[in-house]
Structures are given as structure tokens and as C-alpha cells.
Amino acid sequence: MDLAEGKKIYFASDFHLGIPDKATSLARERRLCNWLDEIQKDAQQLYLVGDIFDVWFEYKNVVPKGYTRFLGKLAELSDSGLHIEAFTGNHDLWMRGYFEEELNIPVHHEPIEREFNGKKFFIAHGDGLGPGDHGYKILKTVLRNPVAQWLYRRLHPDTGVGMAGWFSRLGPKHSVEEKPFLGPDKEWLVQFATDKLKEEHIDYFIFGHRHIAIEYPLPQNSLYINLGDWIRYDSYAVFDGEELKLQYYKGN
């Protein structure tokens, strides 16, 4: 696919709406809506690359309370013709139709490849890719099992969503402290991308999950970009048809 003249593709991830408290999350939600308003003028496509919510579990007829402004803005943009695609992350992997049915936004549960203006993109949230993190990979297999999801859905939503939030808070805290880049030998997603390049050429690898905003050059003139988050960076990536760059939202 080629971009129309003056149009761009935007990528963002790790909003973690819902934490650490209602007031802080609401301020972040409003900031995201302002950003979406700003990019609408030149966006041809938008990719939301996982962990949109800190906790999300869809029952057959119930979704978690809140996020009204953000979901309404996505509906507005989708209805206006903006092509939007979303990914599940490790915090919101239990998406099962709400975005597709209500917002006309397809949701990806696995990495995807796209080609824009002759450039090849590999896009994924990033959880469970690369070496290491074997405990999480086992847990992810269990959580994605249809039987496990069916059993969890038997819980009352107040209990089920509440338990999910409790488990989320047990994990690593998404603080405002800078998370250092550990170098290619210790960054699993860099290792994944490097191995992938041995199979095929990819111009751009785009990941979330790691909560760092970084552009890292790879062999074969490829580029690894981690999108950062909207907790400490307010960062996103933009492809203008020629190159992909990280940018930072400076609005309110």
C-alpha cells in the first residue's frame, strides 16, 4: 500500500488506562484524545500496539467500566474513515470482539507484517517474543486457552475484573522512572529482530511492551523502534512515506 500525498501512519502503545488511580488515568485519557484530534488531519492509518488498558476482560455482554472519552474518540475517528488496527498486549489480551463489533477496529493477537511505500514493517506488542521470560510464556499459553477463558468468564464481572486488577498490581510497577536500554545482548526484542532478519529483510520493527522510547539500528539497514509509553514519554512513531521516526506529544 502507498500513502496518499501528505498522509502519514501513526503507531502508539502502552497507554495502560486505569492506573495508578482514576484521576491520573483520566488525565492521560484526555491527553490521548487531544493527540488523536491533532493527528486526525493527516493520519491515513493508526496502529494501537497493545496494553491500551491496564486491565481488560470482555464478557459476552459486559466490558470494563470507564474509558468513555477514549472509546468515543476511536469510534468518531473510525466512523470518519480513519483506518485503525489494534493489538492485544499482556495486560489486555482478553479482547474478543468488542472493538471489532462496536468500533470497526480489527484486533491482532499475533505479530503482523505490512508493506507501505515499499518498506516492510513487522509490528507486534512484543510480549513473549525472543529468548527468555519462560514463566510468562507458559502463563500466556494458559491465559489464551479457550477453556481457561470460559472458566474465568463464569465469575461475576465485579469479581473477575477486580481479580485481574489485583494481579496486574502485583506485577512490575509502571512508574515514571526511566527504564534503561540494556544493550543488544540483553534486550530480548532486539535479539528477536536480529534473528528475524536472518530469515527475511524487514525495514522496520515496531514494538511496545518494553516501556522505553528508543530507535536502535539493526543489520541490513533495518531499524528497531520501541514505542515507549504514555506514562512517562507520551511517545509515538510516525511514518511519512519515506522514514519512520519517534516523536513526543507536547500538548495537554
PyMOL commands that set and color helices and strands:
alter all, ss='L'
color gray80, all
select helices_A, chain A and resi 22-39+68-79+98-103+134-143+146-153+157-170+188-197+219-221
alter helices_A, ss='H'
color red, helices_A
select strands_A, chain A and resi 8-12+43-48+83-87+107-108+112-116+119-124+204-207+213-218+222-227+235-239+244-248
alter strands_A, ss='S'
color yellow, strands_A
deselect
rebuild
show_as cartoon
